[in-house]
Amino acid sequence: MTEHQITSEDQLRALLGDPIHPLVVAKSTAILTPSIKKYIEMSPFAALATHAPDGSSDVSPRGDPPGWVHIKDEKKP
C-alpha cells in the first residue's frame, strides 16, 4: 500500500505541479487564523477522516447546527 502514499510536498508537486494562481500560495498559513477558525466553527457540515495503521481509511460525514465544532488548538498538524 505504501507505493500509493504521498508523504511529502515534493511528491505532491511532482504529481500535481505548482499552484496555478499566486492567491493559492498567499492564503496558505501554518496556523488556523481567526477568520478560518470562525468559518470552521460556523460550518454545519464536516467530513471526519481516520487512517488506520494497516493503511485503510474512512471518511464519515458529521454535522449539526452551526456552533457544534470547537477548535482546541490553532496549529495545523
Number of C-alpha atoms within 10 A of each C-alpha: 7 8 5 6 10 12 9 8 9 11 12 13 12 9 10 9 10 12 10 8 8 9 9 10 11 8 7 9 10 9 13 16 12 10 9 12 17 15 11 19 16 15 16 14 16 14 11 10 10 10 10 8 6 8 9 9 10 10 11 9 9 12 13 11 10 13 13 14 19 11 11 6 10 13 11 8 6
